[in-house]
Amino acid sequence: MIIVTGATGQLGRRIVENLLTRVPAGRIGVSVRDPRKAQQLADQGVRVRQGSFTDPAGLAHAFEGATQVLVVSVDTMGDEAVRQHRAAVDAAVTAGARRVLYTSHMGASASSHFQACRDHAATEEALRACGVPFTSLRNGFYAAGAMQFLAPALESGEIALPADGPVSWTAHADLAEATAAVLADEGRFDGPTPPLTAAQAHTFGDIARLAAAATGRAFTRTTAPDEQFVARLTGHGVPAEGAGRLLGVFAAARAGEFAAVDPTLAGLLGRPPRTLDEVLRTRLAAG
């Protein structure tokens, strides 16, 4: 049985939906914190069990009978994130899974400027030490992140953010489809994958031009000093630690950590990945 964690989240649900087109529902199980939110999957024949990375006993039940377990990374950062990932990896091994997969990041590195990428690197070390084959899906930076940074500018017309660098913004939908393909073809990748990215990397200057073309409005890209960016976030109630970690995205981009593009994702999809322009236009159309 293929077990997918976090299956009610933005990525996990899409992965399961794509997996259902490739393997019978009876071969799929999901581990979710609130099974009620996965009722639609249960109605399609997917095994739904409650599981939390902070509850090893619950994970043992959720992972029962697993052949593969996909650990979808948590949305927190730092030591707690790594502890939770390690708990999920350990539970998968204990359950007898013959392969553990993990949604990592193209910038995973112990020396990254971005905390989440250091967390991914630490989790990959746990995977290397877990004793069973593993696949680390080195996902491109989620395009939804670019849309979140862009959101204030949709009203003001000004993209006021710290200095950045090219980022391979990649659609959740494409990464989910590719992940399902990897799960359905067990062993296709051993260890970390190549970067799973869209075909182009964009700066926020590029995004300003894309937004202008999509809306017919003028957008300007202005550079906010790092300390001003952090002060603005903390002024809106973001804890100082969280603001500093968000700044790490821009520091890492300036260092070129997210600039790589690679054809592997296109190969898994059998088509070109969605462009950032497509993602942006879909977001604008949805309001």
C-alpha positions in Angstrom: 0.0 0.0 0.0 1.2 3.5 -0.9 0.7 5.9 2.1 0.6 9.6 1.6 0.8 12.0 4.5 -0.7 15.4 4.7 -3.3 14.4 2.1 -5.7 17.2 3.0 -3.0 19.9 2.2 -2.4 21.9 -0.9 0.2 19.4 -2.3 -0.9 16.2 -0.6 -4.5 16.2 -1.9 -3.3 16.8 -5.4 -0.9 14.0 -5.2 -3.6 11.5 -4.1 -6.0 12.8 -6.8 -3.3 12.1 -9.4 -2.3 8.8 -7.9 -5.9 7.6 -8.2 -5.6 7.9 -12.0 -2.6 5.5 -11.9 -3.2 2.8 -9.3 -6.4 1.3 -7.7 -7.8 3.2 -4.8 -7.5 0.1 -2.6 -3.7 0.4 -2.9 -3.7 4.0 -1.5 -3.8 5.0 2.1 -3.6 8.5 3.6 -2.4 9.7 7.0 -4.1 12.9 8.0 -4.6 14.9 11.2 -8.3 15.2 10.7 -9.9 12.3 8.8 -13.2 14.2 8.4 -11.4 16.5 5.9 -10.5 13.4 3.8 -14.0 12.1 3.6 -14.1 12.6 -0.2 -11.0 10.4 -0.5 -12.6 7.8 1.7 -15.7 7.8 -0.6 -13.4 7.0 -3.5 -12.1 3.9 -1.7 -8.9 5.4 -0.3 -8.0 4.1 3.2 -8.1 7.1 5.6 -6.4 7.0 9.0 -5.6 9.6 11.6 -1.9 10.2 11.9 0.3 13.0 13.2 4.1 13.4 13.1 3.9 14.2 16.8 2.1 10.9 17.7 4.3 7.9 16.9 1.6 5.4 18.0 -0.9 7.0 15.7 1.6 6.9 12.8 2.1 3.2 13.4 -1.6 2.6 12.8 -1.7 5.1 9.8 1.3 3.4 8.1 0.2 -0.2 8.7 0.8 -2.3 5.7 2.9 0.3 3.8 5.1 -0.6 0.9 5.9 3.0 0.3 5.4 6.1 2.5 5.5 9.6 1.1 6.4 12.1 3.9 5.0 15.5 2.9 7.1 18.1 4.6 5.5 20.2 7.4 4.9 23.9 7.0 7.0 24.9 10.0 10.7 25.5 10.2 13.6 24.7 12.5 14.4 21.9 14.9 10.7 21.1 15.4 10.2 20.5 11.7 13.2 18.2 11.5 12.1 16.3 14.6 8.7 15.7 13.0 10.1 14.6 9.7 12.5 12.1 11.5 9.5 10.7 13.5 7.6 10.1 10.2 10.7 8.5 8.6 11.2 6.2 11.6 7.6 5.2 11.7 7.7 4.3 8.0 10.7 2.1 8.5 9.1 0.5 11.6 5.9 -0.2 9.6 8.0 -2.2 7.1 7.9 0.3 4.1 10.4 -0.8 1.5 10.9 2.8 0.3 10.4 6.2 2.0 9.8 9.3 -0.1 10.0 12.9 1.0 9.0 16.2 -0.5 12.3 18.1 -0.2 13.4 21.3 -2.0 15.8 22.1 -4.9 17.8 24.3 -2.5 18.3 21.7 0.2 21.7 22.3 1.8 23.1 22.6 5.2 24.7 25.9 4.2 21.5 27.4 2.7 20.6 31.0 3.5 17.0 29.8 4.0 16.0 27.9 7.1 13.6 25.5 5.4 16.3 24.4 3.0 18.6 23.6 5.9 15.7 21.6 7.5 15.3 19.7 4.2 19.0 18.9 4.2 18.8 17.6 7.8 15.8 15.4 6.9 17.7 14.0 3.9 20.5 13.0 6.3 17.9 11.1 8.3 16.7 9.4 5.2 20.3 8.4 4.3 20.6 6.8 7.7 17.2 5.2 7.9 18.3 1.8 6.5 15.8 1.5 3.6 15.9 3.0 0.0 14.6 6.5 -0.2 13.6 9.1 -2.7 14.0 12.8 -2.0 11.9 14.9 -4.3 13.9 18.1 -4.8 10.9 20.3 -5.7 11.2 23.7 -7.3 10.1 26.7 -5.2 6.3 26.7 -5.0 4.8 29.3 -7.4 2.1 29.9 -4.7 4.9 31.6 -2.7 5.5 34.1 -5.5 1.7 34.8 -5.6 1.7 35.5 -1.8 4.6 38.0 -2.2 2.9 39.6 -5.1 -0.5 39.9 -3.5 -0.1 43.4 -1.9 1.1 44.7 -5.3 -2.1 43.7 -7.0 -3.7 46.7 -5.2 -0.8 49.1 -5.0 1.0 48.3 -8.2 4.3 48.4 -6.4 6.3 45.2 -5.7 8.4 46.4 -2.8 10.6 43.5 -1.7 14.2 42.9 -0.8 16.8 42.4 -3.5 16.3 39.0 -5.0 17.6 36.6 -7.7 16.2 34.2 -10.2 13.8 31.6 -8.8 12.4 28.5 -10.6 8.8 29.1 -9.4 7.0 25.8 -10.0 3.3 24.9 -9.8 1.9 22.7 -7.0 -0.2 20.9 -9.6 2.8 19.9 -11.7 4.8 18.7 -8.7 1.8 16.7 -7.5 1.4 15.0 -10.8 5.1 14.2 -11.0 5.1 12.8 -7.5 2.2 10.5 -8.3 4.2 9.3 -11.3 7.2 8.5 -9.1 5.1 6.7 -6.6 3.4 4.6 -9.3 6.8 3.7 -10.7 8.6 2.5 -7.5 12.3 3.0 -7.6 12.4 5.4 -10.5 14.7 7.6 -8.5 17.0 6.5 -5.7 18.2 9.2 -3.4 17.7 12.9 -4.2 16.1 13.7 -7.6 17.4 16.4 -9.9 15.7 19.7 -9.4 12.0 19.3 -10.3 11.4 22.8 -11.8 9.6 24.8 -14.4 11.6 25.7 -17.5 12.4 29.3 -16.5 13.7 31.1 -13.5 12.3 34.6 -12.8 13.2 37.6 -10.6 10.5 39.9 -9.1 11.4 42.3 -11.8 10.3 39.7 -14.3 7.2 39.1 -12.3 6.3 42.8 -12.5 6.4 42.6 -16.3 4.3 39.4 -16.3 1.8 41.0 -14.0 1.6 44.1 -16.2 1.1 42.0 -19.3 -1.6 39.9 -17.6 -3.6 42.9 -16.2 -2.8 45.8 -18.6 -1.8 47.8 -15.5 1.6 49.2 -14.6 3.7 47.4 -12.0 6.9 48.7 -10.6 9.6 46.7 -8.8 11.3 48.6 -6.0 14.0 47.3 -3.7 13.2 47.4 0.0 16.2 47.3 2.3 16.3 44.0 4.3 15.8 45.7 7.6 12.8 47.7 6.3 11.2 44.5 5.0 11.7 42.8 8.4 10.3 45.9 10.2 7.3 46.0 8.0 6.5 42.3 8.7 7.0 42.6 12.5 4.8 45.8 12.4 2.0 43.6 11.0 2.4 41.1 13.8 4.8 38.6 12.3 7.2 37.4 15.0 10.8 38.6 14.5 12.1 35.0 14.0 9.5 34.4 11.3 10.3 37.7 9.6 14.0 36.8 9.6 13.2 33.4 8.0 11.2 35.0 5.3 14.1 37.3 4.6 16.1 34.2 4.1 14.2 33.4 0.9 15.6 36.6 -0.6 19.1 36.0 0.7 19.1 32.5 -0.8 17.7 33.8 -4.1 20.4 36.4 -4.3 23.0 33.6 -3.8 21.5 31.7 -6.7 20.1 28.8 -4.6 16.8 28.6 -6.5 18.0 29.6 -10.1 18.6 26.1 -11.5 16.2 24.8 -14.2 16.1 21.1 -15.2 14.1 19.0 -17.7 13.3 16.2 -15.2 9.9 17.5 -14.3 8.9 17.9 -17.9 10.0 14.3 -18.5 7.8 13.1 -15.6 4.8 15.1 -16.9 5.3 14.2 -20.5 4.7 17.9 -21.3 6.2 21.3 -20.5 5.5 22.4 -16.9 3.2 25.3 -16.3 4.9 28.7 -16.7 4.8 31.3 -14.0 2.8 33.4 -16.5 0.1 30.7 -16.6 0.0 30.4 -12.8 -0.3 34.2 -12.5 -3.1 34.5 -15.0 -5.0 31.6 -13.3 -4.6 33.3 -10.0 -5.9 36.6 -11.4 -8.8 35.0 -13.1 -9.8 33.3 -9.8 -9.8 36.7 -8.1 
